[in-house]
Amino acid sequence: MGGVSIWHWIVVGVVVMLLFGRGKVSELMGDVAKGIKAFKKGMTDEETAEAAKTEPAKSVEDQRVEAAQASPVERKVS
């Protein structure tokens, strides 16, 4: 009697269907799905915006090449 069996879930499901009706439950699930899709889209838009803002990191080799190509005046300053 202390556990939740399949019969308990069946009774709960029947009560929910009686209270809300079949149409309301499907509308609710549709709204939940739209909310999840909007959330995922927002997260991917945010990630792409952050990726566009950040400049890719330069490797040590790239920095050495830039330093070698710099004029003597720029080498003394940096």
C-alpha distances in whole Angstrom, upper triangle without the diagonal:
4,6,8,9,12,12,11,14,16,15,16,19,20,20,22,25,25,26,28,29,30,33,32,29,32,34,32,31,35,36,33,35,38,37,36,40,42,40,41,45,45,44,46,49,49,49,52,54,53,55,58,58,58,61,61,62,65,65,68,70,70,71,74,75,75,77,80,80,81,84,86,85,82,81,83,81,77
4,7,9,13,13,11,14,17,16,16,19,21,21,22,25,26,26,28,30,30,33,32,29,31,34,31,30,34,34,32,34,37,36,35,38,40,38,39,42,43,42,44,47,46,46,50,51,51,52,55,56,56,59,58,59,62,62,65,67,67,68,71,72,72,74,77,77,78,81,83,82,79,78,79,77,74
4,6,10,11,9,11,14,15,15,17,19,19,21,23,24,25,26,28,28,31,30,26,29,31,29,28,31,32,29,31,34,33,32,35,37,35,36,40,40,39,41,44,44,44,47,49,48,49,52,53,53,56,55,56,59,60,62,64,65,65,68,70,70,71,74,75,75,79,80,80,76,76,77,75,72
4,7,8,6,8,11,11,11,13,16,16,17,19,21,22,23,24,24,27,26,23,25,28,25,24,28,29,26,28,31,30,29,32,34,33,33,37,38,37,39,42,42,42,45,46,46,47,50,51,51,54,54,55,58,59,61,63,63,64,67,69,69,70,73,74,74,78,79,79,75,75,77,74,71
4,5,5,7,9,10,11,13,15,16,17,19,21,22,23,24,24,27,26,23,25,28,25,24,28,29,27,28,32,31,30,33,35,34,34,38,39,38,40,43,43,43,46,48,48,49,52,53,53,56,55,56,59,60,62,64,64,66,68,70,70,72,74,75,75,79,81,81,77,76,78,76,73
4,5,5,6,9,10,11,12,14,15,17,18,20,21,21,21,24,24,20,22,25,23,22,25,27,25,26,30,29,28,31,34,33,33,36,38,37,39,41,42,42,45,47,47,48,51,52,52,55,54,56,59,59,62,64,64,65,68,69,69,71,74,74,75,79,80,80,76,76,78,76,73
4,5,5,6,9,10,11,12,14,15,17,18,20,20,20,24,23,20,22,26,24,23,27,28,26,28,31,31,30,33,35,35,35,38,40,39,41,44,44,45,47,49,49,51,53,55,55,58,57,59,62,63,66,67,67,69,71,72,72,75,77,77,78,82,84,83,79,79,81,79,76
4,5,5,6,9,10,11,12,14,15,17,18,19,20,23,22,19,22,24,22,22,25,26,25,26,30,29,29,32,34,33,34,37,38,38,40,42,43,43,46,47,48,49,52,53,53,56,56,57,61,61,64,66,66,67,70,71,71,73,76,76,77,80,82,82,78,78,79,77,74
4,5,5,6,9,10,10,12,14,15,16,17,17,20,19,16,18,21,19,18,22,23,21,23,26,26,25,28,30,30,30,33,35,34,36,39,39,40,42,44,44,46,48,50,50,53,53,54,58,58,61,63,63,64,67,68,68,70,73,73,73,77,79,79,75,75,77,74,71
4,5,5,6,9,10,11,12,14,15,15,15,19,18,15,18,21,19,19,22,24,22,23,27,27,27,29,32,31,32,35,36,36,38,41,41,42,44,46,47,48,50,52,52,55,55,57,60,61,64,66,65,67,70,70,70,73,75,75,76,79,81,81,77,77,79,77,74
4,5,5,6,9,10,11,12,14,15,15,19,18,16,19,21,20,20,23,24,23,25,28,28,28,31,33,33,34,37,38,38,40,42,43,44,46,48,48,50,52,53,54,57,57,59,62,63,66,68,68,69,72,73,72,75,77,77,78,81,83,83,79,79,81,79,76
4,5,5,6,9,10,11,12,13,14,17,16,13,16,19,17,17,21,21,20,22,25,25,25,28,30,29,31,34,34,35,37,39,40,40,43,44,45,47,49,50,51,54,54,56,59,60,63,65,65,66,69,70,69,72,74,74,75,78,80,80,76,76,78,75,72
4,5,5,6,9,10,11,11,11,14,13,11,13,16,15,14,18,19,18,20,23,23,23,26,28,28,29,32,33,33,35,37,38,39,41,43,44,45,47,49,50,53,53,55,58,59,62,64,63,65,68,69,68,71,73,73,74,77,79,79,75,75,77,75,72
4,5,5,6,9,10,10,10,14,14,12,15,17,16,17,20,21,21,22,25,26,26,29,31,31,32,35,36,36,38,40,41,42,44,46,47,48,50,52,53,56,56,58,62,63,66,68,67,68,71,72,72,74,77,76,77,80,83,82,78,79,81,78,75
4,5,5,6,9,10,11,14,13,12,15,17,16,17,20,21,21,23,25,26,26,29,31,31,32,35,36,36,39,40,41,42,45,46,47,49,51,52,53,56,56,58,62,63,66,68,67,69,72,73,72,74,77,77,77,81,83,82,78,79,80,78,75
4,5,5,6,8,9,12,10,8,12,14,12,13,17,17,17,19,22,22,23,25,27,27,29,31,32,33,35,37,37,39,41,42,43,45,47,48,49,53,53,55,59,60,63,65,64,65,69,69,69,71,74,73,74,77,79,78,75,75,77,74,71
4,6,5,5,6,9,9,7,10,13,12,13,16,17,17,19,22,22,23,25,27,28,29,31,33,34,36,37,38,40,42,43,44,46,48,49,51,54,54,56,60,61,64,66,65,66,70,70,70,72,75,74,75,78,80,80,76,77,79,76,73
4,6,5,8,11,11,10,13,15,15,16,19,20,20,23,25,25,26,29,30,31,33,35,36,37,39,40,41,43,45,46,47,49,51,52,54,57,57,59,63,65,68,70,69,70,73,74,73,75,78,78,78,81,84,83,79,80,82,79,76
4,6,9,11,9,10,13,14,13,16,18,18,19,22,23,24,25,28,29,29,31,33,34,35,38,39,40,41,43,44,46,48,49,50,52,55,56,58,62,63,67,68,67,68,72,72,71,74,77,76,76,80,82,81,77,78,80,77,74
4,7,8,6,7,10,10,10,12,15,15,16,18,20,20,22,24,25,26,28,30,31,32,34,36,37,39,40,41,43,45,46,47,49,52,53,55,59,61,64,66,64,66,69,69,69,71,74,73,73,77,79,78,74,75,77,74,71
4,6,6,7,9,10,11,13,15,16,17,19,20,22,23,25,26,28,29,31,32,34,35,37,38,40,41,42,44,46,47,49,50,54,54,57,60,62,65,67,65,67,70,70,70,72,75,74,75,78,80,79,76,77,79,76,73
4,6,5,6,9,10,11,12,14,16,17,19,20,21,23,25,26,27,29,31,32,33,35,37,38,39,41,43,44,45,47,49,52,52,55,58,60,63,65,63,65,68,68,68,70,73,72,73,76,79,78,74,75,77,74,72
4,6,5,6,9,10,11,12,14,15,17,18,20,21,23,24,26,27,29,30,32,33,35,36,38,39,41,42,43,45,47,50,51,53,57,58,62,63,62,63,67,67,66,69,71,70,71,74,77,76,72,73,75,73,70
4,6,5,6,9,10,10,12,14,15,16,18,20,21,22,24,26,27,29,30,31,33,35,36,37,39,41,42,43,45,49,49,52,55,57,61,62,61,62,65,66,65,67,70,69,69,73,75,74,71,72,74,71,68
4,5,5,6,9,10,11,12,14,15,17,18,20,21,23,24,26,27,29,30,32,33,35,36,38,39,41,42,44,47,48,50,53,55,59,60,59,60,64,64,63,66,68,68,68,71,74,73,69,70,72,69,67
4,5,5,6,9,10,10,12,14,15,16,18,20,21,23,24,26,27,28,30,32,33,35,36,38,39,41,43,46,46,48,52,54,57,58,57,59,62,62,61,64,66,66,66,70,72,72,68,69,71,68,65
4,5,5,6,9,10,11,12,14,15,16,18,20,21,22,24,26,27,29,30,32,33,35,36,37,39,41,44,45,47,51,53,56,58,56,58,61,61,60,63,65,65,65,68,71,70,66,67,69,67,64
4,5,5,6,9,10,11,12,14,15,17,19,20,21,23,25,26,27,29,30,32,33,35,36,38,39,43,43,46,49,51,55,56,55,56,59,60,59,61,64,63,64,67,69,68,65,66,68,65,62
4,5,5,6,9,10,11,12,14,15,17,18,20,21,23,24,26,27,29,30,32,33,35,36,38,41,41,44,47,49,52,54,53,54,57,58,57,60,62,62,62,65,68,67,63,64,66,64,61
4,5,5,6,9,10,11,12,14,15,17,18,20,21,22,24,26,27,28,30,32,33,35,37,40,40,43,46,48,52,53,51,53,56,56,55,58,61,60,60,64,66,66,62,63,65,62,60
4,5,5,6,9,10,11,12,14,15,16,18,20,21,22,24,26,27,29,30,31,33,35,38,39,42,45,47,50,52,50,52,55,55,54,57,60,59,59,62,65,64,60,61,63,60,58
4,5,5,6,9,10,11,12,14,15,17,19,20,21,23,25,26,27,29,30,32,33,37,37,40,43,45,48,50,49,50,53,54,53,55,58,57,58,61,63,63,59,60,62,59,56
4,5,5,6,9,10,11,12,14,15,17,18,20,21,23,24,26,27,29,30,32,35,35,38,41,43,47,48,47,48,51,52,51,54,56,55,56,59,62,61,57,58,60,58,55
4,5,5,6,9,10,10,12,14,15,16,18,20,21,22,24,26,27,29,31,34,34,37,40,42,46,47,46,47,51,51,50,52,55,54,54,58,60,59,56,57,59,56,54
4,5,5,6,9,10,10,12,14,15,16,18,20,21,23,24,26,27,29,32,33,36,39,41,45,46,45,46,49,49,48,51,54,53,53,56,59,58,54,55,57,54,52
4,5,5,6,9,10,11,12,14,15,17,19,20,21,23,24,26,27,31,31,33,37,39,42,44,42,44,47,47,47,49,52,51,51,55,57,57,53,54,56,53,50
4,5,5,6,9,10,11,12,14,15,17,18,20,21,23,24,26,29,30,32,36,38,41,42,41,42,46,46,45,48,50,49,50,53,56,55,51,52,55,52,49
4,5,5,6,9,10,10,12,14,15,16,18,20,21,23,25,28,29,31,35,37,41,42,40,41,45,45,44,47,49,48,49,52,54,53,50,51,53,50,48
4,5,5,6,9,10,11,12,14,15,17,18,20,21,23,26,27,29,33,35,38,40,39,40,43,43,42,45,48,47,47,50,53,52,48,49,51,48,46
4,5,5,6,9,10,11,12,14,15,17,18,20,21,25,25,27,31,33,36,38,36,38,41,41,40,43,46,45,45,49,51,51,47,48,50,47,44
4,5,5,6,9,10,11,12,14,15,16,18,20,23,24,27,30,32,36,37,35,37,40,40,39,42,44,44,44,47,50,49,45,46,49,46,43
4,6,5,6,9,10,10,12,14,15,17,19,22,23,26,29,32,35,37,35,36,39,39,38,41,44,43,43,46,48,48,44,45,47,44,41
4,5,5,6,9,10,11,12,14,16,17,20,21,23,27,29,32,34,32,33,37,37,36,39,41,41,41,44,47,46,42,43,45,42,40
4,5,5,6,9,10,10,12,14,16,18,19,22,25,27,31,32,30,32,35,35,34,37,39,39,39,43,45,45,41,42,44,41,39
4,5,5,6,9,10,11,12,15,18,19,22,25,28,31,32,30,31,35,35,34,36,39,38,38,41,44,43,40,41,43,40,38
4,6,5,6,9,10,11,13,16,17,20,24,26,29,31,29,30,34,34,32,35,38,37,37,40,42,41,38,39,41,38,35
4,5,5,6,9,10,11,14,15,17,21,23,26,28,26,27,31,31,30,33,35,35,35,38,41,40,36,37,39,37,34
4,5,5,6,9,10,13,14,17,20,22,26,27,25,26,30,30,29,31,34,33,33,37,39,39,35,36,38,36,33
4,5,5,6,9,12,14,17,20,23,26,28,25,26,30,30,28,31,34,33,32,36,38,37,34,35,37,34,32
4,5,5,6,10,12,14,18,20,24,26,23,24,28,28,26,29,32,31,31,34,36,35,32,33,35,32,29
4,5,5,8,9,12,15,18,21,23,21,22,25,25,24,27,29,29,29,32,35,34,30,31,34,31,28
4,6,8,9,13,16,19,22,23,21,22,25,25,23,26,29,28,28,31,33,33,29,30,33,30,28
4,7,10,12,15,19,22,23,20,21,25,25,23,25,28,27,26,29,32,31,27,29,31,28,25
4,6,9,12,15,18,20,17,18,21,22,20,22,25,25,24,28,30,29,25,26,28,26,23
4,6,9,12,15,17,14,14,18,18,16,19,22,21,21,24,27,26,22,23,26,23,21
4,6,9,13,14,12,13,16,16,16,18,21,20,21,24,27,27,23,23,26,24,21
4,6,10,12,10,10,14,15,14,16,19,19,19,23,25,25,21,21,24,22,19
4,7,8,6,7,10,11,10,13,15,16,16,20,22,22,19,18,21,20,17
4,5,5,7,9,10,11,13,14,16,17,21,22,23,20,19,22,21,17
4,5,5,6,9,10,11,12,14,15,19,20,21,18,16,19,19,15
4,5,5,6,9,10,11,12,14,18,19,21,18,16,20,20,17
4,5,5,6,9,10,11,12,16,18,20,16,15,19,19,15
4,5,5,6,9,10,11,14,16,17,14,12,15,15,12
4,5,5,6,9,10,13,14,16,13,11,15,15,12
4,5,5,6,9,12,14,16,14,12,16,17,14
4,5,5,6,10,12,14,11,10,14,14,11
4,5,5,8,10,11,9,7,11,11,9
4,6,8,9,12,10,8,12,14,12
4,7,9,11,10,9,13,14,13
4,7,8,6,6,10,11,10
4,5,5,6,9,10,11
4,5,5,6,9,10
4,5,5,7,9
4,5,5,6
4,5,5
4,6
4
